[in-house]
Amino acid sequence: MNAEQLTEVVLPGKVEPEELRIRHGAVPAPGPGQVLLRMEATGVSFAEQQMRRGRYFDQPPFPFVPGYDLVGTVEATGDGVGRGLAGTRVAALVKVGGWASHVLVDAADVVPVPAGVGAAEAETLVVNGITAWQMLHRKARVRAGQTVLVHGANGGVGSVLVQLARAAGARVIGTASARHHDALRARGVTPVDYRSGNVAAQVRVLAPGGLDAVFDHVGGPGIIDSWRLLAPGGTLVAYGTAATRDDTGSQQLPVLKLLGRVWLWNALPNRRRACFYNVWAWRALAKDRFRARLRADLTEVFAALRRGDITPQIAAELPLARVAEAMRLAESGTVAGKVVLTP
C-alpha cells in the first residue's frame, strides 16, 4: 500500500468541467470502524452535475472531492472491523468523495457485490438502484396489475425504475424523447414523447382510469399534472428536484412551495397521496435503521440484477483522468444509462 498513490478529482468551485482538478497524495489509512476501498468504478450522477453549479442541497463548501457512490475492493481494514472483509468487492453510498482512487468508508456502510457482477455494472445500480427500489417498494408500494408513470424513463434512475416496476408486474408508461422509444418498448414500457405536446393528455388516453403511481423528477409546474393524473389511492413520488437549489442559489423558496402543495394535497379527502423522496432524508435521525435499510435494499437490487430483472445501462466508461469529458457526456442529454469512471 505504501507504494500506491492517491489520485482524486477536486471540484474547486462553480466551474466548467474542464476546470476540475486532479490531485495526488498519500493513500490514507483506515481508522477504527473504517475500511479503505480501492475504487474500481464510480460515476457521474445528477448530484455531481448539480454540485458543479453549487445547486445541490447540503453539499460541502468548495473545494471538495465529488463522487456520490462507488464500487471497490477492500484493501485495508481499521480496528474493530472483521478481517473477512479484506479483499472483497463492495459498494458504498458516500454522497461525496467517490471520485478518487482510494476512499475511506465506514465498514457499516458497505454492501457486498455478488460474485460474477462486474464493478461497472454494480456501480450503475448503487444510488440509482437504491433510489428506484425505495421509491417503488417503500414509498409507492406498487403491486402487480397497477399502472405507473415514470418521467425520464431512459435516465439513470428512470431506467432502473421501469425495469423494477415491470418485474413487480406493473404496467409502465414512460416519458422520454423519441429516440429512446424503441429501447423502452423492448422493456415492455409504453413510451410517451415529452417533447410532442401535452404529456398529461397523452397519458390520460393510455390510462383513462388514472395512475396508481407517478414518479416525477422534474418538479416545477408539471408536478400539478402528475398529481391530477393519479387515480384514487394513487401515490405521487417527487424526487431529485427537492435536493437542488434554484438559479439564485436558494433552496428555501421552491422547496417551501412544493411542501405547501404536498401538505395541501395530502389534507384533501381524495384518497391520493404525495410525498418527497431523498435517500438521505432521515439518516441523521435514525442512523442504524438507515444503514440497515440501505444494506437490505441494495442487496435486493443486486439480487434483481442476478435474476435478470435489471439490465445495467452503462452509457460509457472513462478513466478518472478524463472526468471533464465524462461530465460533459453525462450532462449532454444524449446518452441512456450512467457514465462510469474507472481508475
N, C-alpha and C positions, 0 to 999 in steps of 0.2 A: 504494500500500500504506500510506503514511503516514496517509491519511485514514480507513483502516479501524480498527476497534477489536476487540480480542479479547474474546470472551464465552465463559465456561466455567462448568461446573457443579462445585461443590465439595462433596465428602462430608466434613462436619466431624467425624463420629464415628458411633457406633451410634445412628442417628436414624431417625425415621419419614420417609417420602418427602417430606412437606411441609416438612421441616426442611433439605432440600438447599438450598444457597445458589447464587445466580447472582453471578459476579464478573466485572468488566470490567477491562481493562488494555490495555497496548500490544501490538500484534502482534509476535511475536518474529521475529528474523532467522535464517535457517538458517546453521549453522556448516559447517565442512569435512565433506563427505560427506553432508550432510543436504539434505532438501527441505522446504519449507513447503507444507502442504496446506490448502487452503480446504475445510473439511468440507462435504460435500453430504448425507451420510447416515451416521448411526451408529445404535446400537441398544441395547436392554435385553436382556441375556442372563442366563443362570444365574449367571455370575460376579459381575455387579454386584448381583444380588439377595442373594448370599451376602456380598459385601463390605459391604453396608449393615448387616449384622448382625455384622460383624467375624469372619466364619466362613470366609473364603476363604484358603486356604493361600498364604503368600508375598505377601500384599497389603501395600502400603506403610503406614507409620504415618499415622494421621489428622493433619491434613486432607490430602486429595489429590483429584485430578480423575479420576473413573472413566471408563470407556469402553474396552471390550475390543478393538474393531475399528472401522474406518471406511472410507468411500469419499469421495474428494475430488479436486479438481483441483490440480495442482502450480502454485503461484503464484510461487514463487521457489526458486532452487537455490543451494547453497553451493559453495565451492571444491572442485574435483575431481569435480563432477557434470556429466555431459554435458548440454548445453543442450537436447537433443532431448526431455528430459522435461518441460520447461516447457509448461504449457497442456494437458497430458494428464490424463485421468481414471485414477486408480489406486486400488487397495485396499491396506489395510495392517492387519496384526495387531499391536496395540501393548500389550495387557494392561491398561494404564491410560492415561488422557489423552485418549481419543477424544471425550469429551463437551465439545467446545469448537469454536468457530467456525474456529479455525486450530490446526494441530497440526504440530509438528516431528517428522520421521521420518527415519531413515537411508535413503538412497536405495537401498541394497541390500535393503531390506525391503519395497519397494513392488512391486505386481504390476499391470500394465496391465489395465484393464477393456475388454473388446471393444466396438467401435463398435456402437451400437444397443441396448446393455444399459443400462437406467436405473440411477441411483445407488442408489435404494431396493431395486431388485431385486438388484443386486450385493451390497448390504450384508447381505441375508438369507443370503448364501452364503459369507461370509468365514470367521468362526470355525466356523459350523455346517457349511459345506461342507468345509473342511479336515478337521474332526473326523470327519465321516461318511466322506469319501474314504479317509483314512488308516486308520481302523478297518476298513473293508470290504476295502480292497485291500492294505494293508501289514501289518495285524495278522491278520485272519481269512482273507485271500486267497480270498474267496468266488468260486466258479465257477458257470457255468451248470448248471442241474439240481439244485443244492443247495437245502436248506431252512433258512431262518434265522428267528430270533425277534428282534423289535425291541421292547423295552419303551419305553413313551411314544412310540408311533408317530406321534402327532399333534403332538409338540413341535418345538422349533426344530431340534435335531439329528435327532430321530427321523423327521421328515417328509422331510428330505433323504436320510437313510439308506435309508428304504424305497424311494424313487424310484431311487436309485443301484443298490440291490440288484436291483430289478426290471429295470433297464436291463442289468445284468450277467447276466440270465437266471435269477435265483434265484426260488424260491417263498418268499413272505414272509408270516409271521404277525406281527401287531402288536397289542400291548395298548394299550387306550385306553378312556375312558368311552364309554357307548353313543351319546352324541350325535355322536361323531366317526366312527362306524362306516360310515355311508354314504359319507363322503368317502374313507375308507380302501378300501372296496370299489371305488370308482371308479378307484382307482390300482392295482387288482389285488391288494390286500392282504387276507388273511383276518383279520378282527378278532376279538379276544378282550376281553371286558369284565373289566377287572381288579377291578371292584367287585362282581362277581356270585358270588364264591366262589373255590374253589381254582383258581388260574390254571394251575398245573402240570398238574393233572388234565385241564383243558380242552385244553391244548397236546398232551398225550400222545394224546388222541383224534385230534387233527388230524395228528400226526406220530408214529405208533406206533414207527417205527424210530429215533426220536431226531433231533436237530437238528445241522446242520453248523456253525452259529454262533449264539451268543446275545449280544446287545448289551444290557448291563444298566447303567443309570444310577442305579438305585435303591439298590443295595447292601443292607446290613442282613441280617437272617436270610434274606430271599428269594433271596440270591445262591447259597445252597446248592441251592435248587430249580433255579436256572439251570444250575448245574454238572451236576446229575443228569439234566437234560433232554438233554445232549449225547450224540450218537452217537459211537462210536469214530472218532477222527480229527477230532472237532469242537473248536471253539475258543470259550471264554468271554472276552469283552472287557468289562471293568469300567471305567467312566469316570464323571466327574462327582463321585462320592462321594469319591474319593481326593484331591480338591482342596479338600475342605471340612473344617472343624473340627466337633467336637461342641458340645453346648449349654454346656459349661463353657469353651469356647474352646480346648480341647486337640485337636490333630490326631493326636498320637502314638499313643494307645491304639487308636482304631478302625482306623488305618492298619496298625499292627503286627499286629492281629488278622487283617486282610484279607491282609497279606503272608504271615503264617504259614499261612493257609489255601491261598493260591496256591502257596506253596512245597511244601506237603504234596501238593496235588492234582497238581502237575507231577512230583513224585517217584514217584507211583503208576504202576505198569505197566499203564495202562488206555488208552493211545493217545488221551488227551484232553489239552487244554492250556488254561491260564488265564493271562490277562495283564491288566495295567493299561494304560490309555491316558491320556496327558496330552500335549497339543500341545507343551508347553514342556519335556518330560521330559529331553531330552539337549542342550538348546540350549547350556548352559554348557560342555559337554564338546566339542562339535563345531559351533561357530557357523556356519562357512561351509557345512558339509554341511546343517545345519538350514535355513539360508536357501535353499539350492538346492532342497531337497526341498519346502519350503513353496511356493516360486515354481512349481515343476513341478506340484504337486498342485492348487494353486488355479487354475492355468491349465487343468488337466484339468476341474476343476469348472465353470469358465466355458464351456469347450467343450461340456460336457454340457448346460449351460443353453441354448446356442445350437442344439444338436441337438434340443432339446425333451425330453431325458431328465428334466429337472427343471423343475418349475413353481414359481417363488418364492412363498412364502407370507408375505405382508405382513399381519400382524394389524391394524395401524393405523399411520398416520403422524401424528406430532405434533411441533410445534416444540420446540426445546430449552428454551424458557421454560416449557413445560408438562411438564417432566421428572417431576414428582411424580405427575401423572396417568398418564403413560406407565409409570412403575414400578408403580403400583397395578394398572394393567391387566395388565401382564406377570405380576405375582405372583398375580393372581386365579384363574388356572387355568381361565378361561372362554374363552380365545382359542386359535386354532390359528395357528402360524407365529410370526413375530417382530415385536415392536413396534419401529418405526423412528423415530428422532429426526432432524429436519431443522433447518437453521439458523434 
